[in-house]
Amino acid sequence: MPPMRQSSLFPELTPPRYAEHTAGSFVGNMDAPVHRWFRYSAGFSGAWAADLIASEAEERPVRVLDPFAGSATTLIAAEQCGAESWGLDSHPFVARVAHAKLAYRSSPSDYRRTAARVLAHAKRIEPDLASYAPLIRRCYSDDALRQLDCLRRAVESVDGDSAPGRLAWLTLAAILRPTSHVGTANWQYLLPDRRKARVAVPFVAFQAMAQVIQDDMEAIGGVTGPRADFGLGDARTCAGLPDRRFNLVVTSPPYPNNYDYADATRLELTFFGEVRGWGDLQQHIRQHLLRSCTQHVPNSAVDLDEVLSSPELAPIATQLRSTCTRLGEIRLARGGKKTYHNMVACYFLDLAQVWRALRRVCQSPCRVCFVIGDSAPYGVYVPVVEWLSELALAAGFRSTSFEKTRDRNTKWKNRKHRVPLCEGRLWALG
């Protein structure tokens, strides 16, 4: 990769040294209060985000933005640092998870009573399994689904706009994986043909999860200061956010690695009746998301020449066109014929729009941190960091630097592609 605008040339951009948490991993959150309430594989370390925000706040009052807020990791960290914060996410289900988690500062006793009332009501309801989609019938035994159905209808009887109601819904959402007998891949894709050795009983799991949530709420009860402002929204436009409002952006946009955020939540979406089958994911979820997956970009939906000719892509147009041409040629020789050529082009167009939106809503000076990784579809290396840096500069940011945190794609046994990749923090100063 050619040298970027290094921080030695721009000393004001030199990133401070924070406690060494793995920024790109959600694993550390699984033991952390509030963060652990729902496993969202595409998240990053809440402890690292809190370290970063606290360090920045020592220099000046910060207004934090996370335009890919996911399950609210950054926003929770900002609240616990006493910083103002705003967040957007375009995935409707994940946004609902975030909205529920942000109720952690509400009354633990109100939540405890609501959760107990939901469980008691569920035990009195007669289950009705007739409306559940085939996927759900395949993922749960009838006994488990009867209890889950009763819990779902009991949760729906509670005021869903209230903090206890949102938390009761999240309590149920959090136990859908543990109470299913089917396996789950590392990235939350379902493995219906693989059975788990241990499966939780829904009523017992609900009560246990409710206790975890209550304990965490009581343990962090002293949080004061501004509450995060969060909503369903698109990072490509940041519509509704005021101009020149933010001076710190902490986020992790999707990587161009073909991870399907819609499919990763298919179990939950189907259980709650938001989709009925695979085909519904495109209409209800994927169309709203940044295009980082080939499922978003079939040839019928993309005019590749038009995308590559977009003025936003001018800084990287020559290299991007060459890469997409090569991917298109390789695709024809592959059985799956995945449309990586379309995905890569659309991904960078979307990120170019994100950078422009961020330049509009950020102050001068401001600091932006993207937790990001590079990619190599079909073994063709895509210099994500370099190209995102060029797009940031074209959008009006003054300088960029990259801080590598770890190597990826190094365990090559049984892998088709052996291109070394990395992950790290792309910093931009505006």
C-alpha positions in Angstrom: 0.0 0.0 0.0 1.4 3.4 -0.9 2.2 5.7 2.0 -0.7 7.7 3.4 -0.7 11.2 4.9 1.2 10.1 7.9 0.9 11.6 11.3 4.5 12.5 11.3 3.6 15.1 8.7 0.5 16.1 10.7 1.5 15.8 14.3 -1.9 17.1 15.5 -3.4 13.8 14.2 -1.1 11.5 16.1 -3.6 9.2 17.9 -3.1 9.1 21.7 -2.3 5.7 23.2 -5.3 4.2 24.8 -5.6 1.0 26.9 -5.0 -1.8 24.4 -8.5 -3.4 23.9 -9.2 -5.0 20.6 -11.2 -2.3 18.9 -12.6 -4.5 16.2 -14.0 -7.2 18.4 -17.2 -7.5 20.4 -15.8 -10.4 22.4 -14.8 -8.2 25.3 -18.3 -6.8 25.6 -19.7 -10.2 26.5 -18.7 -9.7 30.2 -19.4 -6.0 30.3 -22.6 -4.7 31.9 -25.3 -3.5 29.4 -23.1 -4.4 26.4 -23.6 -8.1 27.1 -27.4 -7.9 26.9 -27.4 -8.8 23.2 -24.6 -10.3 21.2 -24.1 -8.3 18.0 -21.1 -9.8 16.2 -20.3 -6.7 14.2 -19.6 -4.6 17.2 -16.4 -3.4 18.8 -15.0 -3.0 22.3 -17.1 -0.7 24.5 -14.1 -0.3 26.9 -11.9 0.9 24.1 -14.6 3.4 23.0 -14.9 4.7 26.5 -11.1 5.1 26.8 -11.1 7.0 23.5 -14.0 9.3 24.5 -12.6 10.0 27.9 -9.2 10.9 26.5 -10.7 13.3 24.0 -12.9 14.8 26.7 -9.8 15.8 28.7 -8.8 18.2 25.9 -12.3 19.7 25.1 -16.0 19.1 25.6 -16.9 16.5 23.1 -20.0 15.8 21.0 -19.8 12.2 19.8 -21.4 10.8 16.7 -21.7 7.1 15.7 -23.4 6.9 12.2 -23.2 3.1 12.3 -24.3 2.8 15.9 -25.3 -0.9 15.7 -26.3 -2.0 19.2 -25.2 1.3 20.8 -21.7 0.4 21.9 -20.4 3.9 21.3 -23.4 5.6 22.7 -23.3 3.7 26.0 -19.6 4.4 26.3 -20.3 8.1 25.7 -23.1 8.3 28.3 -20.8 6.6 30.9 -18.2 9.3 30.1 -20.7 12.1 30.6 -20.4 13.1 26.9 -23.1 14.3 24.5 -23.7 11.7 21.9 -25.9 10.9 18.8 -26.2 7.7 16.8 -27.8 6.4 13.7 -28.3 2.9 12.3 -30.3 1.8 9.3 -31.0 -1.8 10.3 -34.5 -1.7 11.8 -34.0 -4.7 14.1 -30.6 -3.7 15.3 -31.8 -0.1 15.9 -34.6 -1.5 18.1 -31.9 -3.4 20.1 -29.9 -0.2 20.6 -33.0 1.7 21.6 -33.8 -0.9 24.2 -30.3 -1.1 25.6 -30.3 2.7 26.0 -33.0 2.3 28.6 -30.4 0.9 31.0 -30.6 4.1 33.0 -34.3 3.7 33.8 -35.7 2.3 37.0 -34.4 -1.3 37.8 -37.5 -1.9 40.1 -39.9 -0.9 37.3 -38.1 -3.3 35.0 -38.1 -6.0 37.6 -41.9 -5.7 38.1 -42.5 -5.6 34.3 -40.4 -8.7 33.6 -42.0 -10.6 36.5 -45.5 -9.6 35.2 -44.5 -10.7 31.6 -43.3 -14.1 32.8 -46.4 -14.7 35.0 -48.7 -13.7 32.2 -46.9 -16.0 29.7 -47.4 -19.0 32.0 -51.2 -18.4 31.8 -51.5 -18.0 28.0 -52.5 -20.8 25.7 -49.9 -21.1 23.0 -50.7 -20.9 19.3 -48.0 -22.0 16.9 -50.0 -21.9 13.6 -48.6 -18.6 12.4 -44.9 -19.3 12.7 -42.8 -19.5 9.5 -41.1 -22.8 8.6 -37.7 -21.5 9.7 -38.9 -21.0 13.2 -40.5 -24.5 13.3 -37.2 -25.9 12.2 -35.2 -24.0 14.8 -37.2 -24.8 17.9 -38.8 -27.9 19.4 -42.6 -27.5 19.9 -42.2 -27.4 23.6 -39.7 -24.5 23.4 -41.7 -22.6 20.8 -44.9 -22.9 22.9 -43.1 -21.1 25.8 -41.5 -18.5 23.4 -44.9 -17.8 21.8 -46.4 -17.2 25.2 -43.5 -14.9 26.1 -43.9 -13.0 22.9 -47.5 -12.3 23.4 -47.0 -11.4 27.0 -44.3 -8.9 26.0 -46.7 -7.4 23.4 -49.2 -6.8 26.1 -46.8 -4.3 27.8 -46.4 -0.7 26.6 -43.6 -1.1 24.0 -42.7 2.6 24.1 -41.9 2.6 27.8 -38.4 1.8 29.1 -39.6 -1.4 30.9 -41.4 -2.5 27.8 -38.4 -2.0 25.6 -36.3 -3.9 28.0 -38.8 -6.7 28.3 -38.7 -7.1 24.5 -34.9 -7.1 24.6 -35.0 -9.8 27.3 -37.0 -12.0 24.9 -34.8 -11.2 21.9 -31.7 -12.1 23.9 -32.8 -15.6 24.6 -33.9 -16.6 21.1 -30.4 -18.1 20.3 -29.8 -20.0 23.5 -33.3 -21.6 23.4 -32.9 -22.8 19.8 -31.4 -26.3 19.2 -29.8 -25.3 15.9 -26.2 -24.1 15.7 -25.0 -20.6 15.0 -21.8 -19.8 13.1 -19.3 -17.3 14.5 -21.0 -14.5 12.6 -24.5 -15.4 13.7 -25.6 -17.2 10.6 -27.9 -20.1 11.3 -26.7 -23.7 10.9 -30.0 -25.5 10.9 -28.4 -28.9 10.2 -26.1 -28.6 13.3 -27.6 -29.3 16.7 -26.4 -27.8 20.0 -25.6 -30.1 22.9 -27.2 -27.7 25.5 -30.4 -25.8 24.9 -32.0 -23.4 27.4 -35.6 -23.7 28.5 -37.4 -20.4 27.5 -39.1 -19.5 30.7 -36.0 -20.3 32.7 -33.8 -18.4 30.2 -36.1 -15.3 30.3 -36.0 -15.2 34.1 -32.2 -15.6 34.1 -31.7 -12.9 31.5 -34.0 -10.6 33.4 -31.9 -11.0 36.5 -28.7 -10.1 34.5 -30.3 -7.0 33.1 -31.6 -5.9 36.5 -28.2 -6.6 38.2 -26.5 -4.5 35.5 -28.9 -1.6 35.9 -28.4 -1.6 39.6 -24.6 -1.8 39.2 -24.4 1.2 36.9 -27.1 3.2 38.6 -24.9 6.2 39.2 -24.6 7.3 35.5 -25.6 11.0 35.1 -25.2 13.5 32.4 -26.6 13.7 28.8 -28.6 10.9 27.4 -27.7 9.7 23.9 -29.9 10.8 21.0 -30.5 7.7 18.8 -32.6 7.0 15.8 -33.1 4.9 12.6 -31.2 6.7 9.9 -28.8 6.4 7.0 -25.1 7.3 7.4 -24.9 8.1 3.7 -26.9 11.2 4.3 -27.0 11.8 8.1 -30.4 13.3 7.3 -31.9 15.2 10.3 -28.5 15.8 11.9 -27.5 19.5 12.2 -24.6 21.0 10.3 -21.2 21.4 12.2 -22.5 19.8 15.4 -20.0 17.0 16.2 -16.3 17.1 17.0 -15.7 13.3 17.5 -16.9 10.4 15.4 -16.3 6.9 16.7 -17.7 4.2 14.5 -17.1 1.0 12.5 -18.7 0.9 9.1 -19.3 -2.4 7.5 -16.3 -4.0 5.9 -16.4 -5.0 2.2 -16.2 -8.7 3.1 -19.6 -9.9 2.1 -21.1 -10.2 5.6 -24.9 -10.2 5.3 -26.2 -8.1 8.2 -29.8 -9.0 7.2 -29.1 -12.8 7.2 -27.3 -12.5 10.6 -30.5 -11.4 12.2 -32.9 -13.7 10.2 -33.9 -15.9 13.2 -35.0 -12.9 15.3 -36.6 -11.1 12.4 -38.6 -14.2 11.5 -39.6 -15.0 15.1 -41.0 -11.5 15.6 -42.9 -11.7 12.3 -40.9 -8.9 10.6 -40.0 -11.2 7.7 -41.5 -14.5 6.6 -38.7 -15.9 4.5 -35.4 -15.2 2.8 -37.0 -13.1 0.0 -38.4 -10.6 2.6 -34.9 -9.7 3.7 -34.2 -7.7 0.6 -37.4 -5.6 0.8 -37.4 -5.1 4.6 -33.8 -4.9 5.5 -31.1 -5.0 2.8 -32.4 -2.1 0.8 -31.8 0.2 3.8 -28.2 -0.9 4.4 -24.8 0.2 3.1 -23.9 -2.1 0.2 -21.2 -4.3 1.6 -22.6 -7.7 0.6 -23.2 -9.3 -2.8 -26.8 -10.0 -1.8 -27.4 -6.2 -2.2 -26.0 -5.9 -5.7 -27.2 -8.4 -8.3 -26.5 -7.4 -11.9 -30.1 -6.6 -12.4 -29.9 -3.9 -9.7 -26.6 -2.2 -10.6 -25.3 -0.3 -13.6 -21.7 -0.7 -12.9 -20.4 1.8 -15.5 -22.8 4.4 -14.0 -21.5 3.7 -10.4 -17.9 3.8 -11.5 -18.5 7.2 -13.3 -19.9 8.8 -10.2 -18.1 12.1 -9.4 -17.7 11.1 -5.8 -15.4 8.2 -6.8 -13.1 10.4 -9.0 -10.1 10.2 -6.6 -10.0 6.4 -6.9 -11.8 5.8 -10.2 -8.9 4.4 -12.2 -7.8 1.9 -9.5 -11.3 1.0 -8.6 -12.4 0.3 -12.2 -9.3 -1.9 -12.7 -10.2 -3.9 -9.6 -13.8 -4.3 -10.5 -12.9 -5.4 -14.0 -10.7 -8.1 -12.7 -13.3 -9.3 -10.2 -15.9 -9.4 -13.0 -13.6 -11.6 -15.1 -12.8 -14.0 -12.3 -16.4 -14.3 -11.4 -17.2 -15.9 -14.7 -14.9 -18.8 -13.9 -16.3 -19.4 -10.4 -19.3 -21.6 -9.7 -21.0 -19.2 -7.3 -20.6 -16.2 -9.6 -20.8 -13.7 -6.7 -21.1 -10.1 -7.8 -18.0 -8.8 -6.0 -17.4 -6.4 -8.8 -20.7 -4.7 -8.2 -20.3 -4.8 -4.4 -16.9 -3.2 -4.3 -17.9 -0.4 -6.6 -21.1 0.3 -4.7 -19.4 0.0 -1.3 -16.9 2.8 -2.1 -19.6 5.0 -3.6 -21.6 4.6 -0.4 -18.6 5.4 1.8 -17.8 8.4 -0.3 -21.3 9.7 0.5 -20.7 8.9 4.2 -17.5 11.0 4.2 -19.4 13.9 2.6 -22.2 13.6 5.1 -19.7 13.5 8.0 -17.9 16.6 6.7 -21.2 18.5 6.7 -22.2 17.5 10.3 -18.7 17.8 11.8 -17.1 20.9 13.2 -13.6 22.2 12.4 -11.5 20.9 14.1 -12.9 17.4 14.5 -11.5 13.9 14.8 -13.0 10.8 13.1 -12.1 7.2 14.0 -13.2 4.4 11.7 -12.5 0.9 12.9 -12.1 -0.8 9.6 -10.4 -3.8 7.8 -9.3 -4.5 4.2 -10.6 -7.2 1.9 -9.7 -9.7 -0.8 -12.7 -11.1 -2.6 -11.8 -13.9 -5.0 -8.2 -13.3 -3.7 -8.1 -9.8 -5.3 -6.7 -7.3 -2.7 -8.9 -4.2 -2.2 -6.9 -1.4 -0.5 -9.8 -0.3 1.7 -7.8 1.9 4.0 -6.0 3.7 1.2 -9.1 4.3 -0.8 -11.2 5.4 2.2 -8.4 7.9 3.0 -8.5 9.3 -0.5 -12.3 9.7 -0.3 -12.0 11.4 3.1 -9.6 13.9 1.8 -11.7 14.6 -1.2 -14.7 15.2 1.1 -12.8 18.0 2.8 -11.0 16.3 5.7 -7.4 17.6 6.1 -5.4 14.5 6.9 -5.6 10.8 7.6 -3.5 8.2 9.3 -3.9 4.5 10.0 -3.1 2.5 13.2 -3.1 -1.2 12.6 -4.4 -3.3 15.6 -4.3 -6.8 14.3 -3.6 -9.1 11.3 -6.5 -11.0 9.8 -6.8 -14.0 7.4 -3.6 -15.6 8.6 -5.0 -19.1 9.4 -4.9 -20.4 5.9 -5.7 -24.1 6.4 -8.5 -25.0 4.1 -8.8 -21.4 2.8 -9.2 -20.6 -0.9 -7.7 -17.2 -0.6 -4.3 -16.5 1.2 -4.1 -12.8 1.0 -2.8 -11.2 4.3 -5.3 -8.7 5.6 -5.4 -6.4 8.6 -7.7 -4.4 10.8 -7.2 -1.1 12.5 -8.3 2.5 13.1 -8.4 4.9 10.3 -8.2 8.5 11.7 -9.2 11.6 9.9 -8.8 15.2 11.0 -11.2 17.9 9.8 
